[in-house]
Amino acid sequence: MDGMLELQLANATGAGRAQGAPNVGGARNETEARAIAEDFESFFLSQMIEQMFAQTGEENPFGGGSGERAFTGLLHEEYAKVMAQAGGLGLADRLTSEILRYQETGEI
């Protein structure tokens, strides 16, 4: 069963890196682990926000156009960064401890 979990984790991190997710294996201390965890939570939240706004239309009188389409992704990323820095979903706290635990065991 542990082999399956490790395979799923490897697949998820590989797919995440392909989409721009932070590398969780690059932390050398707790401060860097926290920063990576916040980046990961921010990435996760931006993906959620993108899906949340995917079904909203441009029917409002002051929106739409090519400018909005060009910068909507950046706006979602900034929303996610602010949310993650403000505590977000609490993933960063848990991820920080997991990154540090994996480093101690040498699994990353």
C-alpha positions in Angstrom: 0.0 0.0 0.0 2.9 2.4 0.7 4.2 1.8 -2.8 0.9 2.9 -4.3 0.9 6.1 -2.1 4.4 6.9 -3.1 3.5 6.4 -6.8 0.5 8.7 -6.4 2.6 11.3 -4.7 5.2 11.1 -7.4 2.6 11.5 -10.1 0.9 14.4 -8.4 4.2 16.3 -7.8 5.3 15.6 -11.4 2.0 16.9 -12.8 2.1 19.9 -10.5 5.6 20.8 -11.6 4.5 20.7 -15.2 1.8 23.2 -14.4 4.1 25.5 -12.4 3.7 24.2 -8.9 6.7 24.9 -6.5 9.3 22.2 -5.9 8.8 20.9 -2.4 12.2 19.3 -2.3 14.2 22.5 -2.4 13.9 23.7 1.2 17.0 23.7 3.4 15.4 25.1 6.6 12.1 25.8 8.2 11.8 29.3 6.7 12.3 28.0 3.2 9.9 25.2 3.9 7.3 27.7 5.0 7.8 29.8 1.9 7.5 26.7 -0.4 4.4 25.6 1.5 2.8 29.0 1.0 3.7 29.0 -2.7 2.1 25.5 -3.0 -1.1 26.7 -1.2 -1.2 29.7 -3.4 -0.8 27.6 -6.5 -3.6 25.3 -5.3 -5.9 28.2 -4.5 -5.2 29.8 -7.9 -6.4 26.6 -9.5 -9.5 26.6 -7.4 -10.2 30.3 -8.2 -9.7 29.7 -11.9 -12.3 27.0 -11.9 -14.6 29.1 -9.8 -14.5 31.9 -12.3 -14.5 29.7 -15.4 -18.3 29.8 -15.7 -18.8 33.5 -15.2 -19.5 35.3 -18.3 -18.7 38.7 -19.7 -22.3 39.9 -19.7 -21.6 42.7 -17.2 -21.6 46.2 -18.6 -18.1 47.2 -17.5 -16.1 44.0 -18.2 -14.9 41.8 -20.9 -12.7 42.3 -23.8 -9.2 41.1 -24.7 -7.6 43.0 -21.8 -9.7 41.2 -19.2 -9.0 37.9 -20.8 -5.3 38.6 -20.9 -5.0 39.5 -17.2 -7.6 37.4 -15.5 -5.1 34.6 -14.8 -2.7 37.1 -13.1 -5.6 38.4 -11.0 -6.5 34.9 -9.9 -2.8 34.3 -8.9 -2.7 37.5 -6.9 -6.0 36.6 -5.1 -4.5 33.2 -4.3 -1.2 34.7 -3.0 -3.1 37.1 -0.7 -5.4 34.3 0.5 -2.4 32.0 1.3 -0.5 34.7 3.1 -3.6 35.5 5.2 -3.9 31.8 6.3 -5.7 30.4 3.3 -7.1 27.0 3.9 -4.5 26.1 6.5 -2.6 23.9 4.0 0.7 25.8 4.4 1.0 24.9 8.1 0.5 21.2 7.4 2.7 21.2 4.3 5.5 22.9 6.2 5.6 20.1 8.8 5.3 17.5 6.1 8.2 19.0 4.1 10.4 19.1 7.2 9.4 15.5 8.1 10.2 14.2 4.6 13.6 15.9 4.7 14.4 14.3 8.0 13.6 10.9 6.6 15.3 11.6 3.3 12.3 10.7 1.2 12.4 13.8 -1.1 
